[in-house]
Amino acid sequence: MDRRTFIGLATGGASALVLARFAPPGEAIAAERIEKLVRSNAEWKRLLTPAQYRILREEGTERPYTSPLLDEKRAGLYVCVACDLPLFPSRFKYDSRTGWPSFYDVLPGHVGTRIDRKLMVPRTEYHCARCGGHHGHVFEDGPKPTGLRYCSNGLVLKFLPDKA
């Protein structure tokens, strides 16, 4: 067995364990391969509002307490406004009292992270796994069970309510 096969099997097995914890009792969540969506800056500017472009493509931030999604309480799914990739089920949302929509977890494999060094203190930035758009930052001050807070820019999320 070569190194690449070993790593693939090792991470695949770990992924299955991680995915299992998100499944409702008695159900399994299949691992999903996210195909990358690549567009030019001109295409993104045509498809997004100026505020969405500033946040997603230039790593901007909306002002706190301005997102219409901040007080959204219905059951549903939060998806990336640029590519419709599901990021957060509503059951992961909580009121962090920070002024931005916040979630304590994310759908497995649907975001990527990297270190953001724009401020003096390094932070963990997260972005959509499909289109690469910046959504916010992850902090380690969230509630159980993860202890994480995905602090999101609501302008770059779209809420899809569950159909009753």
N, C-alpha and C positions, 0 to 999 in steps of 0.2 A: 504494500500500500504506500503510495507516495504522499508527500506532505500535504498537497492540495486536497486529495481525497480525505485524508485524516481530518483536516480542518473543516471541510464541508460536512462530514459526518458528525463531528463534535459540535459544530454550531447548529446543525439541523436538529440534533437531539435536544440541545439546550433550548432551541426555539420552540420545539414541541411542548416542553415543560412550561415555558413562559406563556405560550398561547393558551394552554389548558386552563390557566388561572383566570382568563377573561371569559371563558365560556360559561353560559348559564348551566346549572346542574343538569347532567345527562346529555349535554351537547358538546361538540368539539368545534373549535375554530380552525379552519384549514389555513396553513401558511400561504400567504399571497405574495407573489412576485410582482413588485411595483415597477412598471415600465416607465422610464424617465420621459418627461415631456420637455422638449427643448424648443424655445422660440427666441427670436431676435428681440432686442430692446424695442425696436419700432413696432413689432407685433404686440408686445406686452403693453406698450403705450396706447395702442389702438383698442385693446381689449379691456383694459382696466381704467378705473377713474384715476385722476391725478393722485388722490390720497392713497388709494390702493397700490398704485405703482410706487409711490414714495416708501410705503411700508414694505411691500413684498420684494421689490427689486433694489431699493436703496437702504434697506434696513432701518426705516424710520419707525416712529412710535406715535400712536394717536394720543390725544390728551386724555387723562384719566376722567372717568365718570361721563364720557361722551358716547360710549357705545350703546346702541339700542339693544344689544344682546346681554348687557350687564344684568338686567333684571328678568331675562327670559327664564321661565320656570317649567315650561312644558316638556313632556317627553319627546325625544327626537335625537337628531344627529347633527353635529357641527362638522361642516366640510370646508375644504379650502375653496375660497371664492374664485381662484384662478383656474383650478383644474377639477374641482368636485371630488377630490380624494377625501373620504371620511377620515376625520382625525380624532374626534371625541364623541362618545355617546353621552347623552345628557346626564346619565347617572354618575359620571365622573366630575360634573360641575359642582362647585361650591362657592360660597361667598367669602372671598379672601379679605374683603374690606380694603382692597388696594385701589379700586377704581377701574380695574380691567377684568374681563371675564377670565375666570381661573378654573383649572381642572387639576385633579390630583393624579390622573393617569391619562394615557393616550393609547390608541389602538396599536397593537404590536407591529413594528416595522413601517408605520405610516409617517414617522418623522425622523429626521436626522438631526444631529447636534454637532456643534463645534464651539470652540472657545472664542469668545468675543472679548477683545482687549481694548475697546474704544474708551472705556472709562478706566480709572486707575486700578480698580479691582476687577480681575477677570470674572466674566460671567459665562454661563452656558446658554448659547443661542440655539433655538430650534427652528427648523424649516420643514416644509412639506417634502416628503420623500419623492413625490412625482415631479413637481415643477420647480422645486428648489426655493420657493418663495419664503422669505423671512416671516415668521408669525409672532415671535416673542422670545422670552427667556424662561429657563427652568431654574427654580430655586429650591433649596432643601428646607423650606419652612412650611410645607403643606401638611395636611391632615393624614392620619392613618388611612389606609394601610401602607401607602408608599412614602409618605413624608415629603412628597414633591408638590410643587406648585408650578404648573404650566401657565404662565402669565401671558395672556393672548391679546393681540390687537383685534378687537371685535370687527373692525372694518374689513378684515381679510378673512372672516369666517362667514359662512352662510348657514343658517339654521333650517333644517328640514324636519318639521314636526312629524311625529308618528301619526299614521292614519288610524283613526278610531273605528 
